[in-house]
Structures are given as C-alpha cells and as structure tokens.
Amino acid sequence: MSETGESVRLGDWLASRVPSPPPSLSERIADAVGDSECERAHLSSTLVDHAEALLKTVGNDRSSADDLLVADALITYAMEAAADDCEKLEAIASRVAYRISATAAEPTKQ
C-alpha cells in the first residue's frame, strides 16, 4: 500500500485503469474530475465527492442519462480504489452507499 500522504491526480489515476472505458465516457469522466488531486488514502472518498456533486445536478428526464452513467463510473472507480485496502473495504462500501442514498433522497433540479 502507498504512503498516506502521497498525492495523486484523479485524471492520471483514472487514465491508468484497465480496461479503459469507451472514449466518450472517458472524456466525460475526465471533465467531471477536472484537475483534482488528493492524497492516495482519500482517493475513494474524493471520487465519491465528484459523483455526489454530479448527482446533485441531474434532472428527472432522459437527458440526465449520461450524467448518471458518469456518476456510476466514478462510484465504481471509488470502490476499486477502496479495494486497495481490503481490511477497510466493507466499511468504505457502507459509507459510500449511505452517502449516495442520502444524495438520492435530496430533491433534484428539473
């Protein structure tokens, strides 16, 4: 496992994932995280932060499908990052589920 204080650029970490997503999805994911950086130990939480921010902006129609797909990908990658620390994976997964369900309970923009 990496040192706690090691910084990682989200875009670089996401670009290193195999298999890579289709180019159009990859571009949308990169747009969602921008030039963000975080400590490697906070990678999972930071990816969920970006997914939550995106989920708070989606509407209730089909035009939100792409944003939902990006949020889903970010959450999936967050769980992949969490799997680096298997001893904490269950606790992290529970926190992620709670955060996302709380976000889903908030009113969405139309």
CNS distance restraints for C-alpha pairs under 8 A (distance, minus, plus):
assign (resid   1 and name CA) (resid  84 and name CA) 7.12 0.50 0.50
assign (resid   1 and name CA) (resid  85 and name CA) 7.57 0.50 0.50
assign (resid   2 and name CA) (resid   6 and name CA) 7.08 0.50 0.50
assign (resid   2 and name CA) (resid  40 and name CA) 7.30 0.50 0.50
assign (resid   3 and name CA) (resid  40 and name CA) 7.71 0.50 0.50
assign (resid   3 and name CA) (resid  41 and name CA) 7.85 0.50 0.50
assign (resid   4 and name CA) (resid  39 and name CA) 6.64 0.50 0.50
assign (resid   4 and name CA) (resid  40 and name CA) 6.31 0.50 0.50
assign (resid   4 and name CA) (resid  41 and name CA) 5.24 0.50 0.50
assign (resid   5 and name CA) (resid  39 and name CA) 5.52 0.50 0.50
assign (resid   5 and name CA) (resid  40 and name CA) 6.96 0.50 0.50
assign (resid   5 and name CA) (resid  41 and name CA) 7.33 0.50 0.50
assign (resid   6 and name CA) (resid  39 and name CA) 5.36 0.50 0.50
assign (resid   6 and name CA) (resid  40 and name CA) 5.65 0.50 0.50
assign (resid   6 and name CA) (resid  41 and name CA) 7.86 0.50 0.50
assign (resid   7 and name CA) (resid  37 and name CA) 6.60 0.50 0.50
assign (resid   7 and name CA) (resid  38 and name CA) 5.42 0.50 0.50
assign (resid   7 and name CA) (resid  39 and name CA) 4.27 0.50 0.50
assign (resid   7 and name CA) (resid  40 and name CA) 5.68 0.50 0.50
assign (resid   8 and name CA) (resid  12 and name CA) 7.51 0.50 0.50
assign (resid   8 and name CA) (resid  13 and name CA) 6.97 0.50 0.50
assign (resid   8 and name CA) (resid  37 and name CA) 5.49 0.50 0.50
assign (resid   8 and name CA) (resid  38 and name CA) 5.63 0.50 0.50
assign (resid   8 and name CA) (resid  39 and name CA) 6.02 0.50 0.50
assign (resid   8 and name CA) (resid  40 and name CA) 5.77 0.50 0.50
assign (resid   8 and name CA) (resid  43 and name CA) 7.93 0.50 0.50
assign (resid   9 and name CA) (resid  13 and name CA) 6.30 0.50 0.50
assign (resid   9 and name CA) (resid  35 and name CA) 6.90 0.50 0.50
assign (resid   9 and name CA) (resid  36 and name CA) 5.94 0.50 0.50
assign (resid   9 and name CA) (resid  37 and name CA) 4.27 0.50 0.50
assign (resid   9 and name CA) (resid  38 and name CA) 6.67 0.50 0.50
assign (resid  10 and name CA) (resid  14 and name CA) 6.00 0.50 0.50
assign (resid  10 and name CA) (resid  33 and name CA) 6.71 0.50 0.50
assign (resid  10 and name CA) (resid  35 and name CA) 7.18 0.50 0.50
assign (resid  10 and name CA) (resid  36 and name CA) 5.77 0.50 0.50
assign (resid  10 and name CA) (resid  37 and name CA) 5.69 0.50 0.50
assign (resid  10 and name CA) (resid  38 and name CA) 7.43 0.50 0.50
assign (resid  10 and name CA) (resid  43 and name CA) 7.68 0.50 0.50
assign (resid  10 and name CA) (resid  47 and name CA) 7.92 0.50 0.50
assign (resid  11 and name CA) (resid  15 and name CA) 6.03 0.50 0.50
assign (resid  11 and name CA) (resid  30 and name CA) 5.92 0.50 0.50
assign (resid  11 and name CA) (resid  33 and name CA) 6.82 0.50 0.50
assign (resid  11 and name CA) (resid  34 and name CA) 7.12 0.50 0.50
assign (resid  11 and name CA) (resid  35 and name CA) 6.76 0.50 0.50
assign (resid  11 and name CA) (resid  36 and name CA) 7.41 0.50 0.50
assign (resid  12 and name CA) (resid  16 and name CA) 6.37 0.50 0.50
assign (resid  13 and name CA) (resid  17 and name CA) 6.97 0.50 0.50
assign (resid  14 and name CA) (resid  77 and name CA) 7.77 0.50 0.50
assign (resid  15 and name CA) (resid  20 and name CA) 7.24 0.50 0.50
assign (resid  16 and name CA) (resid  20 and name CA) 7.82 0.50 0.50
assign (resid  20 and name CA) (resid  26 and name CA) 7.57 0.50 0.50
assign (resid  21 and name CA) (resid  25 and name CA) 6.17 0.50 0.50
assign (resid  21 and name CA) (resid  26 and name CA) 5.62 0.50 0.50
assign (resid  22 and name CA) (resid  26 and name CA) 6.07 0.50 0.50
assign (resid  23 and name CA) (resid  27 and name CA) 6.14 0.50 0.50
assign (resid  24 and name CA) (resid  28 and name CA) 6.44 0.50 0.50
assign (resid  25 and name CA) (resid  29 and name CA) 6.14 0.50 0.50
assign (resid  25 and name CA) (resid  70 and name CA) 7.00 0.50 0.50
assign (resid  26 and name CA) (resid  30 and name CA) 6.15 0.50 0.50
assign (resid  27 and name CA) (resid  31 and name CA) 6.17 0.50 0.50
assign (resid  28 and name CA) (resid  32 and name CA) 6.20 0.50 0.50
assign (resid  28 and name CA) (resid  70 and name CA) 6.73 0.50 0.50
assign (resid  29 and name CA) (resid  33 and name CA) 6.51 0.50 0.50
assign (resid  29 and name CA) (resid  70 and name CA) 5.77 0.50 0.50
assign (resid  29 and name CA) (resid  73 and name CA) 7.72 0.50 0.50
assign (resid  29 and name CA) (resid  74 and name CA) 7.36 0.50 0.50
assign (resid  30 and name CA) (resid  34 and name CA) 5.86 0.50 0.50
assign (resid  32 and name CA) (resid  50 and name CA) 6.74 0.50 0.50
assign (resid  32 and name CA) (resid  54 and name CA) 7.57 0.50 0.50
assign (resid  32 and name CA) (resid  70 and name CA) 7.87 0.50 0.50
assign (resid  33 and name CA) (resid  47 and name CA) 7.83 0.50 0.50
assign (resid  33 and name CA) (resid  50 and name CA) 6.36 0.50 0.50
assign (resid  38 and name CA) (resid  42 and name CA) 6.33 0.50 0.50
assign (resid  38 and name CA) (resid  43 and name CA) 6.34 0.50 0.50
assign (resid  38 and name CA) (resid  46 and name CA) 7.15 0.50 0.50
assign (resid  39 and name CA) (resid  43 and name CA) 6.50 0.50 0.50
assign (resid  42 and name CA) (resid  46 and name CA) 6.03 0.50 0.50
assign (resid  43 and name CA) (resid  47 and name CA) 6.18 0.50 0.50
assign (resid  43 and name CA) (resid  78 and name CA) 7.02 0.50 0.50
assign (resid  43 and name CA) (resid  81 and name CA) 6.54 0.50 0.50
assign (resid  43 and name CA) (resid  82 and name CA) 7.90 0.50 0.50
assign (resid  44 and name CA) (resid  48 and name CA) 6.38 0.50 0.50
assign (resid  44 and name CA) (resid  77 and name CA) 7.52 0.50 0.50
assign (resid  44 and name CA) (resid  78 and name CA) 4.14 0.50 0.50
assign (resid  44 and name CA) (resid  79 and name CA) 6.53 0.50 0.50
assign (resid  44 and name CA) (resid  80 and name CA) 7.90 0.50 0.50
assign (resid  44 and name CA) (resid  81 and name CA) 5.42 0.50 0.50
assign (resid  44 and name CA) (resid  82 and name CA) 5.63 0.50 0.50
assign (resid  45 and name CA) (resid  49 and name CA) 6.17 0.50 0.50
assign (resid  45 and name CA) (resid  78 and name CA) 6.91 0.50 0.50
assign (resid  45 and name CA) (resid  96 and name CA) 7.92 0.50 0.50
assign (resid  46 and name CA) (resid  50 and name CA) 6.48 0.50 0.50
assign (resid  46 and name CA) (resid  78 and name CA) 7.97 0.50 0.50
assign (resid  47 and name CA) (resid  51 and name CA) 6.35 0.50 0.50
assign (resid  47 and name CA) (resid  74 and name CA) 5.76 0.50 0.50
assign (resid  47 and name CA) (resid  75 and name CA) 6.72 0.50 0.50
assign (resid  47 and name CA) (resid  77 and name CA) 7.35 0.50 0.50
assign (resid  47 and name CA) (resid  78 and name CA) 5.48 0.50 0.50
assign (resid  48 and name CA) (resid  52 and name CA) 6.00 0.50 0.50
assign (resid  48 and name CA) (resid  74 and name CA) 6.58 0.50 0.50
assign (resid  48 and name CA) (resid  75 and name CA) 5.74 0.50 0.50
assign (resid  48 and name CA) (resid  78 and name CA) 6.28 0.50 0.50
assign (resid  48 and name CA) (resid  96 and name CA) 7.09 0.50 0.50
assign (resid  49 and name CA) (resid  53 and name CA) 6.22 0.50 0.50
assign (resid  50 and name CA) (resid  54 and name CA) 6.27 0.50 0.50
assign (resid  50 and name CA) (resid  71 and name CA) 7.69 0.50 0.50
assign (resid  50 and name CA) (resid  74 and name CA) 7.41 0.50 0.50
assign (resid  51 and name CA) (resid  55 and name CA) 6.13 0.50 0.50
assign (resid  51 and name CA) (resid  70 and name CA) 7.57 0.50 0.50
assign (resid  51 and name CA) (resid  71 and name CA) 4.49 0.50 0.50
assign (resid  51 and name CA) (resid  72 and name CA) 7.39 0.50 0.50
assign (resid  51 and name CA) (resid  74 and name CA) 5.79 0.50 0.50
assign (resid  51 and name CA) (resid  75 and name CA) 6.51 0.50 0.50
assign (resid  52 and name CA) (resid  56 and name CA) 6.18 0.50 0.50
assign (resid  52 and name CA) (resid  71 and name CA) 7.41 0.50 0.50
assign (resid  52 and name CA) (resid  99 and name CA) 7.89 0.50 0.50
assign (resid  52 and name CA) (resid 100 and name CA) 6.71 0.50 0.50
assign (resid  52 and name CA) (resid 103 and name CA) 6.61 0.50 0.50
assign (resid  53 and name CA) (resid  57 and name CA) 6.92 0.50 0.50
assign (resid  54 and name CA) (resid  58 and name CA) 6.80 0.50 0.50
assign (resid  54 and name CA) (resid  67 and name CA) 6.79 0.50 0.50
assign (resid  54 and name CA) (resid  68 and name CA) 7.92 0.50 0.50
assign (resid  54 and name CA) (resid  71 and name CA) 6.43 0.50 0.50
assign (resid  55 and name CA) (resid  67 and name CA) 7.46 0.50 0.50
assign (resid  55 and name CA) (resid  68 and name CA) 6.93 0.50 0.50
assign (resid  55 and name CA) (resid  71 and name CA) 6.69 0.50 0.50
assign (resid  55 and name CA) (resid 103 and name CA) 7.17 0.50 0.50
assign (resid  55 and name CA) (resid 104 and name CA) 7.63 0.50 0.50
assign (resid  56 and name CA) (resid 103 and name CA) 6.87 0.50 0.50
assign (resid  56 and name CA) (resid 106 and name CA) 7.81 0.50 0.50
assign (resid  56 and name CA) (resid 108 and name CA) 6.22 0.50 0.50
assign (resid  56 and name CA) (resid 109 and name CA) 7.52 0.50 0.50
assign (resid  57 and name CA) (resid 108 and name CA) 6.64 0.50 0.50
assign (resid  57 and name CA) (resid 109 and name CA) 6.02 0.50 0.50
assign (resid  58 and name CA) (resid  64 and name CA) 5.51 0.50 0.50
assign (resid  58 and name CA) (resid  67 and name CA) 6.85 0.50 0.50
assign (resid  58 and name CA) (resid  68 and name CA) 7.55 0.50 0.50
assign (resid  58 and name CA) (resid 108 and name CA) 6.27 0.50 0.50
assign (resid  58 and name CA) (resid 109 and name CA) 6.20 0.50 0.50
assign (resid  58 and name CA) (resid 110 and name CA) 7.69 0.50 0.50
assign (resid  59 and name CA) (resid  63 and name CA) 7.65 0.50 0.50
assign (resid  59 and name CA) (resid  64 and name CA) 5.85 0.50 0.50
assign (resid  59 and name CA) (resid 108 and name CA) 5.74 0.50 0.50
assign (resid  59 and name CA) (resid 109 and name CA) 5.11 0.50 0.50
assign (resid  59 and name CA) (resid 110 and name CA) 4.81 0.50 0.50
assign (resid  60 and name CA) (resid  64 and name CA) 6.92 0.50 0.50
assign (resid  60 and name CA) (resid 108 and name CA) 7.32 0.50 0.50
assign (resid  60 and name CA) (resid 109 and name CA) 7.81 0.50 0.50
assign (resid  60 and name CA) (resid 110 and name CA) 6.52 0.50 0.50
assign (resid  61 and name CA) (resid  65 and name CA) 7.82 0.50 0.50
assign (resid  64 and name CA) (resid  68 and name CA) 6.19 0.50 0.50
assign (resid  65 and name CA) (resid  69 and name CA) 6.19 0.50 0.50
assign (resid  66 and name CA) (resid  70 and name CA) 6.30 0.50 0.50
assign (resid  67 and name CA) (resid  71 and name CA) 6.18 0.50 0.50
assign (resid  68 and name CA) (resid  72 and name CA) 6.05 0.50 0.50
assign (resid  69 and name CA) (resid  73 and name CA) 6.18 0.50 0.50
assign (resid  70 and name CA) (resid  74 and name CA) 6.19 0.50 0.50
assign (resid  71 and name CA) (resid  75 and name CA) 6.23 0.50 0.50
assign (resid  72 and name CA) (resid  76 and name CA) 6.14 0.50 0.50
assign (resid  73 and name CA) (resid  77 and name CA) 6.12 0.50 0.50
assign (resid  74 and name CA) (resid  78 and name CA) 6.03 0.50 0.50
assign (resid  75 and name CA) (resid  79 and name CA) 6.31 0.50 0.50
assign (resid  76 and name CA) (resid  80 and name CA) 6.31 0.50 0.50
assign (resid  77 and name CA) (resid  81 and name CA) 6.13 0.50 0.50
assign (resid  78 and name CA) (resid  82 and name CA) 6.15 0.50 0.50
assign (resid  79 and name CA) (resid  83 and name CA) 6.14 0.50 0.50
assign (resid  79 and name CA) (resid  89 and name CA) 7.90 0.50 0.50
assign (resid  79 and name CA) (resid  93 and name CA) 6.95 0.50 0.50
assign (resid  80 and name CA) (resid  84 and name CA) 7.22 0.50 0.50
assign (resid  82 and name CA) (resid  86 and name CA) 7.35 0.50 0.50
assign (resid  82 and name CA) (resid  88 and name CA) 7.55 0.50 0.50
assign (resid  82 and name CA) (resid  89 and name CA) 5.74 0.50 0.50
assign (resid  82 and name CA) (resid  92 and name CA) 6.82 0.50 0.50
assign (resid  83 and name CA) (resid  89 and name CA) 5.75 0.50 0.50
assign (resid  85 and name CA) (resid  89 and name CA) 6.27 0.50 0.50
assign (resid  86 and name CA) (resid  90 and name CA) 7.91 0.50 0.50
assign (resid  88 and name CA) (resid  92 and name CA) 6.11 0.50 0.50
assign (resid  89 and name CA) (resid  93 and name CA) 5.99 0.50 0.50
assign (resid  90 and name CA) (resid  94 and name CA) 6.22 0.50 0.50
assign (resid  91 and name CA) (resid  95 and name CA) 6.32 0.50 0.50
assign (resid  92 and name CA) (resid  96 and name CA) 6.15 0.50 0.50
assign (resid  93 and name CA) (resid  97 and name CA) 6.12 0.50 0.50
assign (resid  94 and name CA) (resid  98 and name CA) 6.18 0.50 0.50
assign (resid  95 and name CA) (resid  99 and name CA) 6.11 0.50 0.50
assign (resid  96 and name CA) (resid 100 and name CA) 6.12 0.50 0.50
assign (resid  97 and name CA) (resid 101 and name CA) 6.02 0.50 0.50
assign (resid  98 and name CA) (resid 102 and name CA) 6.06 0.50 0.50
assign (resid  99 and name CA) (resid 103 and name CA) 6.23 0.50 0.50
assign (resid 100 and name CA) (resid 104 and name CA) 6.16 0.50 0.50
assign (resid 101 and name CA) (resid 105 and name CA) 6.28 0.50 0.50
assign (resid 102 and name CA) (resid 106 and name CA) 6.77 0.50 0.50
